[in-house]
Amino acid sequence: MPALVNTIMKSIPILVDVGVVFSFCLIFFATVGTQLLGGHLYGRCTAFNEFGNATILLGDDQIEIICF
């Protein structure tokens, strides 16, 4: 058991480095994705109420949602 704990304790600095690289990649690709797709997906799904009028509001009176 002490050998296992020592191994885990010695690997913590390496795991911190991996976590920093992972966080950088996550933030980088999230920023790039937001810049590329920002606003392009707005209004792609439209809900139609019982009168056939398109709306983006979700409520009890919608019977169909169509995604383009």
PQR file of N, CA, C, O and H, with PARSE charges and radii, in Angstrom:
ATOM      1  N   MET A   1       0.816  -1.199   0.000 -0.4000 1.5000
ATOM      2  CA  MET A   1       0.000   0.000   0.000 -0.0000 2.0000
ATOM      3  C   MET A   1       0.863   1.268   0.000  0.5500 1.7000
ATOM      4  O   MET A   1       0.555   2.201  -0.742 -0.5500 1.4000
ATOM      5  N   PRO A   2       1.926   1.336   0.799 -0.5600 1.5000
ATOM      6  CA  PRO A   2       2.754   2.546   0.756  0.2800 2.0000
ATOM      7  C   PRO A   2       3.388   2.779  -0.624  0.5500 1.7000
ATOM      8  O   PRO A   2       3.583   3.925  -1.027 -0.5500 1.4000
ATOM      9  N   ALA A   3       3.703   1.716  -1.335 -0.4000 1.5000
ATOM     10  CA  ALA A   3       4.281   1.876  -2.673 -0.0000 2.0000
ATOM     11  C   ALA A   3       3.256   2.496  -3.628  0.5500 1.7000
ATOM     12  O   ALA A   3       3.598   3.336  -4.460 -0.5500 1.4000
ATOM     13  H   ALA A   3       3.544   0.785  -1.008  0.4000 1.0000
ATOM     14  N   LEU A   4       2.022   2.080  -3.500 -0.4000 1.5000
ATOM     15  CA  LEU A   4       0.962   2.625  -4.346 -0.0000 2.0000
ATOM     16  C   LEU A   4       0.733   4.101  -4.052  0.5500 1.7000
ATOM     17  O   LEU A   4       0.583   4.899  -4.977 -0.5500 1.4000
ATOM     18  H   LEU A   4       1.743   1.398  -2.824  0.4000 1.0000
ATOM     19  N   VAL A   5       0.704   4.469  -2.791 -0.4000 1.5000
ATOM     20  CA  VAL A   5       0.499   5.869  -2.405 -0.0000 2.0000
ATOM     21  C   VAL A   5       1.676   6.716  -2.880  0.5500 1.7000
ATOM     22  O   VAL A   5       1.482   7.828  -3.370 -0.5500 1.4000
ATOM     23  H   VAL A   5       0.826   3.820  -2.039  0.4000 1.0000
ATOM     24  N   ASN A   6       2.893   6.196  -2.737 -0.4000 1.5000
ATOM     25  CA  ASN A   6       4.066   6.942  -3.198 -0.0000 2.0000
ATOM     26  C   ASN A   6       4.035   7.145  -4.712  0.5500 1.7000
ATOM     27  O   ASN A   6       4.395   8.216  -5.203 -0.5500 1.4000
ATOM     28  H   ASN A   6       3.051   5.293  -2.339  0.4000 1.0000
ATOM     29  N   THR A   7       3.612   6.134  -5.443 -0.4000 1.5000
ATOM     30  CA  THR A   7       3.526   6.254  -6.896 -0.0000 2.0000
ATOM     31  C   THR A   7       2.495   7.307  -7.293  0.5500 1.7000
ATOM     32  O   THR A   7       2.737   8.109  -8.196 -0.5500 1.4000
ATOM     33  H   THR A   7       3.320   5.265  -5.044  0.4000 1.0000
ATOM     34  N   ILE A   8       1.360   7.305  -6.626 -0.4000 1.5000
ATOM     35  CA  ILE A   8       0.324   8.303  -6.917 -0.0000 2.0000
ATOM     36  C   ILE A   8       0.826   9.701  -6.576  0.5500 1.7000
ATOM     37  O   ILE A   8       0.598  10.639  -7.340 -0.5500 1.4000
ATOM     38  H   ILE A   8       1.164   6.653  -5.893  0.4000 1.0000
ATOM     39  N   MET A   9       1.496   9.853  -5.459 -0.4000 1.5000
ATOM     40  CA  MET A   9       2.012  11.161  -5.056 -0.0000 2.0000
ATOM     41  C   MET A   9       3.066  11.669  -6.033  0.5500 1.7000
ATOM     42  O   MET A   9       3.130  12.869  -6.299 -0.5500 1.4000
ATOM     43  H   MET A   9       1.681   9.091  -4.838  0.4000 1.0000
ATOM     44  N   LYS A  10       3.886  10.784  -6.565 -0.4000 1.5000
ATOM     45  CA  LYS A  10       4.917  11.195  -7.526 -0.0000 2.0000
ATOM     46  C   LYS A  10       4.322  11.530  -8.892  0.5500 1.7000
ATOM     47  O   LYS A  10       4.936  12.276  -9.655 -0.5500 1.4000
ATOM     48  H   LYS A  10       3.834   9.809  -6.348  0.4000 1.0000
ATOM     49  N   SER A  11       3.145  10.999  -9.218 -0.4000 1.5000
ATOM     50  CA  SER A  11       2.545  11.260 -10.521 -0.0000 2.0000
ATOM     51  C   SER A  11       1.685  12.521 -10.539  0.5500 1.7000
ATOM     52  O   SER A  11       1.251  12.941 -11.612 -0.5500 1.4000
ATOM     53  H   SER A  11       2.647  10.393  -8.598  0.4000 1.0000
ATOM     54  N   ILE A  12       1.430  13.127  -9.404 -0.4000 1.5000
ATOM     55  CA  ILE A  12       0.580  14.315  -9.343 -0.0000 2.0000
ATOM     56  C   ILE A  12       1.138  15.479 -10.176  0.5500 1.7000
ATOM     57  O   ILE A  12       0.365  16.106 -10.900 -0.5500 1.4000
ATOM     58  H   ILE A  12       1.783  12.786  -8.532  0.4000 1.0000
ATOM     59  N   PRO A  13       2.449  15.804 -10.110 -0.5600 1.5000
ATOM     60  CA  PRO A  13       2.938  16.906 -10.953  0.2800 2.0000
ATOM     61  C   PRO A  13       2.730  16.661 -12.457  0.5500 1.7000
ATOM     62  O   PRO A  13       2.431  17.595 -13.201 -0.5500 1.4000
ATOM     63  N   ILE A  14       2.884  15.427 -12.894 -0.4000 1.5000
ATOM     64  CA  ILE A  14       2.675  15.105 -14.305 -0.0000 2.0000
ATOM     65  C   ILE A  14       1.188  15.249 -14.653  0.5500 1.7000
ATOM     66  O   ILE A  14       0.848  15.751 -15.725 -0.5500 1.4000
ATOM     67  H   ILE A  14       3.127  14.668 -12.290  0.4000 1.0000
ATOM     68  N   LEU A  15       0.308  14.813 -13.754 -0.4000 1.5000
ATOM     69  CA  LEU A  15      -1.124  14.939 -13.994 -0.0000 2.0000
ATOM     70  C   LEU A  15      -1.567  16.399 -14.030  0.5500 1.7000
ATOM     71  O   LEU A  15      -2.494  16.750 -14.759 -0.5500 1.4000
ATOM     72  H   LEU A  15       0.584  14.405 -12.883  0.4000 1.0000
ATOM     73  N   VAL A  16      -0.913  17.241 -13.252 -0.4000 1.5000
ATOM     74  CA  VAL A  16      -1.221  18.675 -13.288 -0.0000 2.0000
ATOM     75  C   VAL A  16      -0.848  19.239 -14.653  0.5500 1.7000
ATOM     76  O   VAL A  16      -1.599  20.033 -15.220 -0.5500 1.4000
ATOM     77  H   VAL A  16      -0.160  16.956 -12.659  0.4000 1.0000
ATOM     78  N   ASP A  17       0.308  18.836 -15.190 -0.4000 1.5000
ATOM     79  CA  ASP A  17       0.713  19.286 -16.521 -0.0000 2.0000
ATOM     80  C   ASP A  17      -0.291  18.834 -17.585  0.5500 1.7000
ATOM     81  O   ASP A  17      -0.649  19.608 -18.473 -0.5500 1.4000
ATOM     82  H   ASP A  17       0.918  18.191 -14.729  0.4000 1.0000
ATOM     83  N   VAL A  18      -0.738  17.596 -17.494 -0.4000 1.5000
ATOM     84  CA  VAL A  18      -1.731  17.086 -18.443 -0.0000 2.0000
ATOM     85  C   VAL A  18      -3.027  17.878 -18.305  0.5500 1.7000
ATOM     86  O   VAL A  18      -3.656  18.202 -19.313 -0.5500 1.4000
ATOM     87  H   VAL A  18      -0.447  16.967 -16.773  0.4000 1.0000
ATOM     88  N   GLY A  19      -3.435  18.191 -17.094 -0.4000 1.5000
ATOM     89  CA  GLY A  19      -4.642  18.977 -16.870 -0.0000 2.0000
ATOM     90  C   GLY A  19      -4.541  20.381 -17.449  0.5500 1.7000
ATOM     91  O   GLY A  19      -5.518  20.909 -17.978 -0.5500 1.4000
ATOM     92  H   GLY A  19      -2.925  17.927 -16.275  0.4000 1.0000
ATOM     93  N   VAL A  20      -3.360  20.986 -17.349 -0.4000 1.5000
ATOM     94  CA  VAL A  20      -3.166  22.331 -17.910 -0.0000 2.0000
ATOM     95  C   VAL A  20      -3.268  22.288 -19.430  0.5500 1.7000
ATOM     96  O   VAL A  20      -3.907  23.150 -20.034 -0.5500 1.4000
ATOM     97  H   VAL A  20      -2.566  20.557 -16.919  0.4000 1.0000
ATOM     98  N   VAL A  21      -2.644  21.295 -20.049 -0.4000 1.5000
ATOM     99  CA  VAL A  21      -2.716  21.167 -21.513 -0.0000 2.0000
ATOM    100  C   VAL A  21      -4.147  20.882 -21.950  0.5500 1.7000
ATOM    101  O   VAL A  21      -4.621  21.456 -22.931 -0.5500 1.4000
ATOM    102  H   VAL A  21      -2.124  20.595 -19.559  0.4000 1.0000
ATOM    103  N   PHE A  22      -4.839  20.003 -21.232 -0.4000 1.5000
ATOM    104  CA  PHE A  22      -6.233  19.706 -21.560 -0.0000 2.0000
ATOM    105  C   PHE A  22      -7.104  20.955 -21.433  0.5500 1.7000
ATOM    106  O   PHE A  22      -7.937  21.213 -22.302 -0.5500 1.4000
ATOM    107  H   PHE A  22      -4.455  19.537 -20.435  0.4000 1.0000
ATOM    108  N   SER A  23      -6.924  21.722 -20.377 -0.4000 1.5000
ATOM    109  CA  SER A  23      -7.709  22.947 -20.190 -0.0000 2.0000
ATOM    110  C   SER A  23      -7.432  23.948 -21.300  0.5500 1.7000
ATOM    111  O   SER A  23      -8.354  24.594 -21.799 -0.5500 1.4000
ATOM    112  H   SER A  23      -6.248  21.511 -19.671  0.4000 1.0000
ATOM    113  N   PHE A  24      -6.170  24.080 -21.689 -0.4000 1.5000
ATOM    114  CA  PHE A  24      -5.826  24.989 -22.782 -0.0000 2.0000
ATOM    115  C   PHE A  24      -6.511  24.564 -24.077  0.5500 1.7000
ATOM    116  O   PHE A  24      -7.087  25.395 -24.779 -0.5500 1.4000
ATOM    117  H   PHE A  24      -5.422  23.556 -21.284  0.4000 1.0000
ATOM    118  N   CYS A  25      -6.450  23.274 -24.392 -0.4000 1.5000
ATOM    119  CA  CYS A  25      -7.093  22.777 -25.619 -0.0000 2.0000
ATOM    120  C   CYS A  25      -8.604  22.976 -25.566  0.5500 1.7000
ATOM    121  O   CYS A  25      -9.209  23.362 -26.566 -0.5500 1.4000
ATOM    122  H   CYS A  25      -5.982  22.599 -23.821  0.4000 1.0000
ATOM    123  N   LEU A  26      -9.216  22.721 -24.422 -0.4000 1.5000
ATOM    124  CA  LEU A  26     -10.653  22.889 -24.279 -0.0000 2.0000
ATOM    125  C   LEU A  26     -11.064  24.342 -24.485  0.5500 1.7000
ATOM    126  O   LEU A  26     -12.023  24.620 -25.205 -0.5500 1.4000
ATOM    127  H   LEU A  26      -8.724  22.407 -23.610  0.4000 1.0000
ATOM    128  N   ILE A  27     -10.354  25.256 -23.865 -0.4000 1.5000
ATOM    129  CA  ILE A  27     -10.676  26.678 -24.009 -0.0000 2.0000
ATOM    130  C   ILE A  27     -10.409  27.144 -25.437  0.5500 1.7000
ATOM    131  O   ILE A  27     -11.195  27.912 -25.993 -0.5500 1.4000
ATOM    132  H   ILE A  27      -9.575  25.030 -23.280  0.4000 1.0000
ATOM    133  N   PHE A  28      -9.308  26.688 -26.036 -0.4000 1.5000
ATOM    134  CA  PHE A  28      -8.964  27.082 -27.392 -0.0000 2.0000
ATOM    135  C   PHE A  28     -10.034  26.645 -28.388  0.5500 1.7000
ATOM    136  O   PHE A  28     -10.516  27.458 -29.177 -0.5500 1.4000
ATOM    137  H   PHE A  28      -8.670  26.065 -25.584  0.4000 1.0000
ATOM    138  N   PHE A  29     -10.408  25.363 -28.357 -0.4000 1.5000
ATOM    139  CA  PHE A  29     -11.392  24.869 -29.312 -0.0000 2.0000
ATOM    140  C   PHE A  29     -12.789  25.406 -29.028  0.5500 1.7000
ATOM    141  O   PHE A  29     -13.582  25.561 -29.957 -0.5500 1.4000
ATOM    142  H   PHE A  29     -10.016  24.702 -27.717  0.4000 1.0000
ATOM    143  N   ALA A  30     -13.110  25.692 -27.777 -0.4000 1.5000
ATOM    144  CA  ALA A  30     -14.396  26.318 -27.463 -0.0000 2.0000
ATOM    145  C   ALA A  30     -14.456  27.728 -28.037  0.5500 1.7000
ATOM    146  O   ALA A  30     -15.491  28.140 -28.561 -0.5500 1.4000
ATOM    147  H   ALA A  30     -12.466  25.566 -27.023  0.4000 1.0000
ATOM    148  N   THR A  31     -13.364  28.467 -27.943 -0.4000 1.5000
ATOM    149  CA  THR A  31     -13.312  29.815 -28.489 -0.0000 2.0000
ATOM    150  C   THR A  31     -13.399  29.787 -30.012  0.5500 1.7000
ATOM    151  O   THR A  31     -14.128  30.579 -30.608 -0.5500 1.4000
ATOM    152  H   THR A  31     -12.524  28.132 -27.517  0.4000 1.0000
ATOM    153  N   VAL A  32     -12.659  28.880 -30.643 -0.4000 1.5000
ATOM    154  CA  VAL A  32     -12.702  28.766 -32.103 -0.0000 2.0000
ATOM    155  C   VAL A  32     -14.100  28.359 -32.563  0.5500 1.7000
ATOM    156  O   VAL A  32     -14.611  28.913 -33.537 -0.5500 1.4000
ATOM    157  H   VAL A  32     -12.066  28.236 -30.159  0.4000 1.0000
ATOM    158  N   GLY A  33     -14.724  27.405 -31.881 -0.4000 1.5000
ATOM    159  CA  GLY A  33     -16.071  26.977 -32.241 -0.0000 2.0000
ATOM    160  C   GLY A  33     -17.092  28.078 -32.069  0.5500 1.7000
ATOM    161  O   GLY A  33     -18.008  28.212 -32.881 -0.5500 1.4000
ATOM    162  H   GLY A  33     -14.309  26.955 -31.090  0.4000 1.0000
ATOM    163  N   THR A  34     -16.943  28.864 -31.027 -0.4000 1.5000
ATOM    164  CA  THR A  34     -17.860  29.982 -30.813 -0.0000 2.0000
ATOM    165  C   THR A  34     -17.699  31.027 -31.906  0.5500 1.7000
ATOM    166  O   THR A  34     -18.690  31.585 -32.378 -0.5500 1.4000
ATOM    167  H   THR A  34     -16.199  28.755 -30.368  0.4000 1.0000
ATOM    168  N   GLN A  35     -16.470  31.297 -32.312 -0.4000 1.5000
ATOM    169  CA  GLN A  35     -16.236  32.285 -33.362 -0.0000 2.0000
ATOM    170  C   GLN A  35     -16.740  31.796 -34.717  0.5500 1.7000
ATOM    171  O   GLN A  35     -17.261  32.585 -35.505 -0.5500 1.4000
ATOM    172  H   GLN A  35     -15.665  30.844 -31.928  0.4000 1.0000
ATOM    173  N   LEU A  36     -16.588  30.509 -34.991 -0.4000 1.5000
ATOM    174  CA  LEU A  36     -17.018  29.983 -36.283 -0.0000 2.0000
ATOM    175  C   LEU A  36     -18.531  29.800 -36.375  0.5500 1.7000
ATOM    176  O   LEU A  36     -19.123  30.067 -37.420 -0.5500 1.4000
ATOM    177  H   LEU A  36     -16.165  29.868 -34.351  0.4000 1.0000
ATOM    178  N   LEU A  37     -19.160  29.348 -35.292 -0.4000 1.5000
ATOM    179  CA  LEU A  37     -20.582  29.025 -35.328 -0.0000 2.0000
ATOM    180  C   LEU A  37     -21.459  30.030 -34.601  0.5500 1.7000
ATOM    181  O   LEU A  37     -22.671  29.833 -34.516 -0.5500 1.4000
ATOM    182  H   LEU A  37     -18.680  29.131 -34.442  0.4000 1.0000
ATOM    183  N   GLY A  38     -20.891  31.082 -34.083 -0.4000 1.5000
ATOM    184  CA  GLY A  38     -21.650  32.049 -33.305 -0.0000 2.0000
ATOM    185  C   GLY A  38     -22.779  32.674 -34.093  0.5500 1.7000
ATOM    186  O   GLY A  38     -22.528  33.416 -35.042 -0.5500 1.4000
ATOM    187  H   GLY A  38     -19.907  31.242 -34.152  0.4000 1.0000
ATOM    188  N   GLY A  39     -24.029  32.391 -33.719 -0.4000 1.5000
ATOM    189  CA  GLY A  39     -25.194  32.968 -34.352 -0.0000 2.0000
ATOM    190  C   GLY A  39     -25.699  32.219 -35.566  0.5500 1.7000
ATOM    191  O   GLY A  39     -26.810  32.493 -36.019 -0.5500 1.4000
ATOM    192  H   GLY A  39     -24.233  31.788 -32.948  0.4000 1.0000
ATOM    193  N   HIS A  40     -24.940  31.291 -36.113 -0.4000 1.5000
ATOM    194  CA  HIS A  40     -25.371  30.590 -37.321 -0.0000 2.0000
ATOM    195  C   HIS A  40     -26.456  29.554 -37.044  0.5500 1.7000
ATOM    196  O   HIS A  40     -27.202  29.190 -37.953 -0.5500 1.4000
ATOM    197  H   HIS A  40     -24.037  31.069 -35.745  0.4000 1.0000
ATOM    198  N   LEU A  41     -26.556  29.082 -35.827 -0.4000 1.5000
ATOM    199  CA  LEU A  41     -27.534  28.057 -35.507 -0.0000 2.0000
ATOM    200  C   LEU A  41     -28.797  28.631 -34.862  0.5500 1.7000
ATOM    201  O   LEU A  41     -29.692  27.879 -34.477 -0.5500 1.4000
ATOM    202  H   LEU A  41     -25.950  29.378 -35.088  0.4000 1.0000
ATOM    203  N   TYR A  42     -28.872  29.964 -34.741 -0.4000 1.5000
ATOM    204  CA  TYR A  42     -30.036  30.587 -34.125 -0.0000 2.0000
ATOM    205  C   TYR A  42     -31.248  30.445 -35.040  0.5500 1.7000
ATOM    206  O   TYR A  42     -31.175  30.760 -36.227 -0.5500 1.4000
ATOM    207  H   TYR A  42     -28.145  30.575 -35.053  0.4000 1.0000
ATOM    208  N   GLY A  43     -32.340  29.981 -34.497 -0.4000 1.5000
ATOM    209  CA  GLY A  43     -33.576  29.870 -35.246 -0.0000 2.0000
ATOM    210  C   GLY A  43     -33.629  28.702 -36.207  0.5500 1.7000
ATOM    211  O   GLY A  43     -34.459  28.694 -37.116 -0.5500 1.4000
ATOM    212  H   GLY A  43     -32.399  29.725 -33.532  0.4000 1.0000
ATOM    213  N   ARG A  44     -32.775  27.727 -36.033 -0.4000 1.5000
ATOM    214  CA  ARG A  44     -32.789  26.575 -36.932 -0.0000 2.0000
ATOM    215  C   ARG A  44     -33.972  25.667 -36.635  0.5500 1.7000
ATOM    216  O   ARG A  44     -34.470  25.000 -37.542 -0.5500 1.4000
ATOM    217  H   ARG A  44     -32.100  27.733 -35.295  0.4000 1.0000
ATOM    218  N   CYS A  45     -34.425  25.623 -35.415 -0.4000 1.5000
ATOM    219  CA  CYS A  45     -35.600  24.831 -35.064 -0.0000 2.0000
ATOM    220  C   CYS A  45     -36.777  25.784 -34.857  0.5500 1.7000
ATOM    221  O   CYS A  45     -36.655  26.804 -34.179 -0.5500 1.4000
ATOM    222  H   CYS A  45     -34.020  26.165 -34.678  0.4000 1.0000
ATOM    223  N   THR A  46     -37.893  25.441 -35.439 -0.4000 1.5000
ATOM    224  CA  THR A  46     -39.082  26.289 -35.354 -0.0000 2.0000
ATOM    225  C   THR A  46     -40.237  25.451 -34.832  0.5500 1.7000
ATOM    226  O   THR A  46     -40.457  24.327 -35.282 -0.5500 1.4000
ATOM    227  H   THR A  46     -37.992  24.612 -35.990  0.4000 1.0000
ATOM    228  N   ALA A  47     -40.958  26.002 -33.895 -0.4000 1.5000
ATOM    229  CA  ALA A  47     -42.123  25.315 -33.346 -0.0000 2.0000
ATOM    230  C   ALA A  47     -43.374  25.930 -33.963  0.5500 1.7000
ATOM    231  O   ALA A  47     -43.453  27.146 -34.136 -0.5500 1.4000
ATOM    232  H   ALA A  47     -40.779  26.916 -33.530  0.4000 1.0000
ATOM    233  N   PHE A  48     -44.349  25.091 -34.294 -0.4000 1.5000
ATOM    234  CA  PHE A  48     -45.609  25.545 -34.864 -0.0000 2.0000
ATOM    235  C   PHE A  48     -46.735  25.271 -33.868  0.5500 1.7000
ATOM    236  O   PHE A  48     -46.849  24.166 -33.336 -0.5500 1.4000
ATOM    237  H   PHE A  48     -44.286  24.102 -34.153  0.4000 1.0000
ATOM    238  N   ASN A  49     -47.565  26.289 -33.621 -0.4000 1.5000
ATOM    239  CA  ASN A  49     -48.687  26.096 -32.705 -0.0000 2.0000
ATOM    240  C   ASN A  49     -49.893  25.539 -33.463  0.5500 1.7000
ATOM    241  O   ASN A  49     -49.797  25.225 -34.650 -0.5500 1.4000
ATOM    242  H   ASN A  49     -47.472  27.186 -34.053  0.4000 1.0000
ATOM    243  N   GLU A  50     -51.027  25.418 -32.771 -0.4000 1.5000
ATOM    244  CA  GLU A  50     -52.200  24.792 -33.403 -0.0000 2.0000
ATOM    245  C   GLU A  50     -52.796  25.628 -34.529  0.5500 1.7000
ATOM    246  O   GLU A  50     -53.595  25.120 -35.317 -0.5500 1.4000
ATOM    247  H   GLU A  50     -51.105  25.673 -31.807  0.4000 1.0000
ATOM    248  N   PHE A  51     -52.421  26.901 -34.615 -0.4000 1.5000
ATOM    249  CA  PHE A  51     -52.911  27.755 -35.694 -0.0000 2.0000
ATOM    250  C   PHE A  51     -52.001  27.717 -36.913  0.5500 1.7000
ATOM    251  O   PHE A  51     -52.317  28.324 -37.936 -0.5500 1.4000
ATOM    252  H   PHE A  51     -51.773  27.313 -33.975  0.4000 1.0000
ATOM    253  N   GLY A  52     -50.881  27.016 -36.820 -0.4000 1.5000
ATOM    254  CA  GLY A  52     -49.947  26.932 -37.935 -0.0000 2.0000
ATOM    255  C   GLY A  52     -48.935  28.057 -37.976  0.5500 1.7000
ATOM    256  O   GLY A  52     -48.176  28.169 -38.938 -0.5500 1.4000
ATOM    257  H   GLY A  52     -50.625  26.522 -35.989  0.4000 1.0000
ATOM    258  N   ASN A  53     -48.910  28.900 -36.942 -0.4000 1.5000
ATOM    259  CA  ASN A  53     -47.969  30.012 -36.898 -0.0000 2.0000
ATOM    260  C   ASN A  53     -46.634  29.542 -36.322  0.5500 1.7000
ATOM    261  O   ASN A  53     -46.594  28.828 -35.320 -0.5500 1.4000
ATOM    262  H   ASN A  53     -49.527  28.810 -36.161  0.4000 1.0000
ATOM    263  N   ALA A  54     -45.556  29.949 -36.964 -0.4000 1.5000
ATOM    264  CA  ALA A  54     -44.229  29.594 -36.483 -0.0000 2.0000
ATOM    265  C   ALA A  54     -43.883  30.442 -35.267  0.5500 1.7000
ATOM    266  O   ALA A  54     -44.174  31.637 -35.234 -0.5500 1.4000
ATOM    267  H   ALA A  54     -45.589  30.529 -37.778  0.4000 1.0000
ATOM    268  N   THR A  55     -43.278  29.837 -34.293 -0.4000 1.5000
ATOM    269  CA  THR A  55     -42.873  30.543 -33.088 -0.0000 2.0000
ATOM    270  C   THR A  55     -41.611  29.901 -32.539  0.5500 1.7000
ATOM    271  O   THR A  55     -41.352  28.720 -32.771 -0.5500 1.4000
ATOM    272  H   THR A  55     -43.041  28.866 -34.320  0.4000 1.0000
ATOM    273  N   ILE A  56     -40.830  30.682 -31.811 -0.4000 1.5000
ATOM    274  CA  ILE A  56     -39.668  30.125 -31.138 -0.0000 2.0000
ATOM    275  C   ILE A  56     -39.925  29.937 -29.647  0.5500 1.7000
ATOM    276  O   ILE A  56     -39.050  29.482 -28.911 -0.5500 1.4000
ATOM    277  H   ILE A  56     -41.041  31.641 -31.622  0.4000 1.0000
ATOM    278  N   LEU A  57     -41.136  30.291 -29.206 -0.4000 1.5000
ATOM    279  CA  LEU A  57     -41.500  30.125 -27.808 -0.0000 2.0000
ATOM    280  C   LEU A  57     -41.977  28.696 -27.575  0.5500 1.7000
ATOM    281  O   LEU A  57     -42.728  28.143 -28.378 -0.5500 1.4000
ATOM    282  H   LEU A  57     -41.847  30.661 -29.804  0.4000 1.0000
ATOM    283  N   LEU A  58     -41.541  28.119 -26.491 -0.4000 1.5000
ATOM    284  CA  LEU A  58     -41.984  26.772 -26.153 -0.0000 2.0000
ATOM    285  C   LEU A  58     -43.068  26.868 -25.092  0.5500 1.7000
ATOM    286  O   LEU A  58     -42.910  27.579 -24.099 -0.5500 1.4000
ATOM    287  H   LEU A  58     -40.931  28.569 -25.839  0.4000 1.0000
ATOM    288  N   GLY A  59     -44.139  26.173 -25.294 -0.4000 1.5000
ATOM    289  CA  GLY A  59     -45.242  26.198 -24.352 -0.0000 2.0000
ATOM    290  C   GLY A  59     -46.124  24.994 -24.545  0.5500 1.7000
ATOM    291  O   GLY A  59     -45.737  24.030 -25.204 -0.5500 1.4000
ATOM    292  H   GLY A  59     -44.268  25.596 -26.100  0.4000 1.0000
ATOM    293  N   ASP A  60     -47.318  25.045 -23.968 -0.4000 1.5000
ATOM    294  CA  ASP A  60     -48.234  23.914 -24.037 -0.0000 2.0000
ATOM    295  C   ASP A  60     -48.966  23.822 -25.371  0.5500 1.7000
ATOM    296  O   ASP A  60     -49.483  22.757 -25.709 -0.5500 1.4000
ATOM    297  H   ASP A  60     -47.633  25.828 -23.432  0.4000 1.0000
ATOM    298  N   ASP A  61     -49.026  24.921 -26.145 -0.4000 1.5000
ATOM    299  CA  ASP A  61     -49.847  24.925 -27.338 -0.0000 2.0000
ATOM    300  C   ASP A  61     -49.098  24.500 -28.613  0.5500 1.7000
ATOM    301  O   ASP A  61     -49.697  24.483 -29.688 -0.5500 1.4000
ATOM    302  H   ASP A  61     -48.606  25.786 -25.871  0.4000 1.0000
ATOM    303  N   GLN A  62     -47.816  24.162 -28.520 -0.4000 1.5000
ATOM    304  CA  GLN A  62     -47.086  23.729 -29.703 -0.0000 2.0000
ATOM    305  C   GLN A  62     -47.365  22.256 -29.970  0.5500 1.7000
ATOM    306  O   GLN A  62     -47.393  21.444 -29.045 -0.5500 1.4000
ATOM    307  H   GLN A  62     -47.329  24.176 -27.647  0.4000 1.0000
ATOM    308  N   ILE A  63     -47.568  21.920 -31.226 -0.4000 1.5000
ATOM    309  CA  ILE A  63     -47.843  20.530 -31.574 -0.0000 2.0000
ATOM    310  C   ILE A  63     -46.755  19.931 -32.441  0.5500 1.7000
ATOM    311  O   ILE A  63     -46.706  18.712 -32.607 -0.5500 1.4000
ATOM    312  H   ILE A  63     -47.545  22.580 -31.977  0.4000 1.0000
ATOM    313  N   GLU A  64     -45.872  20.764 -33.003 -0.4000 1.5000
ATOM    314  CA  GLU A  64     -44.861  20.254 -33.919 -0.0000 2.0000
ATOM    315  C   GLU A  64     -43.631  21.144 -33.860  0.5500 1.7000
ATOM    316  O   GLU A  64     -43.749  22.369 -33.825 -0.5500 1.4000
ATOM    317  H   GLU A  64     -45.911  21.754 -32.868  0.4000 1.0000
ATOM    318  N   ILE A  65     -42.450  20.535 -33.848 -0.4000 1.5000
ATOM    319  CA  ILE A  65     -41.192  21.269 -33.912 -0.0000 2.0000
ATOM    320  C   ILE A  65     -40.432  20.764 -35.127  0.5500 1.7000
ATOM    321  O   ILE A  65     -40.179  19.566 -35.249 -0.5500 1.4000
ATOM    322  H   ILE A  65     -42.354  19.540 -33.877  0.4000 1.0000
ATOM    323  N   ILE A  66     -40.065  21.669 -36.024 -0.4000 1.5000
ATOM    324  CA  ILE A  66     -39.346  21.313 -37.239 -0.0000 2.0000
ATOM    325  C   ILE A  66     -37.964  21.944 -37.198  0.5500 1.7000
ATOM    326  O   ILE A  66     -37.830  23.145 -36.961 -0.5500 1.4000
ATOM    327  H   ILE A  66     -40.270  22.642 -35.925  0.4000 1.0000
ATOM    328  N   CYS A  67     -36.951  21.145 -37.425 -0.4000 1.5000
ATOM    329  CA  CYS A  67     -35.578  21.652 -37.474 -0.0000 2.0000
ATOM    330  C   CYS A  67     -35.100  21.643 -38.921  0.5500 1.7000
ATOM    331  O   CYS A  67     -35.214  20.629 -39.611 -0.5500 1.4000
ATOM    332  H   CYS A  67     -37.060  20.170 -37.617  0.4000 1.0000
ATOM    333  N   PHE A  68     -34.573  22.757 -39.371 -0.4000 1.5000
ATOM    334  CA  PHE A  68     -34.090  22.897 -40.737 -0.0000 2.0000
ATOM    335  C   PHE A  68     -32.611  22.643 -40.795  0.5500 1.7000
ATOM    336  O   PHE A  68     -32.014  22.715 -41.869 -0.5500 1.4000
ATOM    337  H   PHE A  68     -34.481  23.580 -38.811  0.4000 1.0000
TER
END
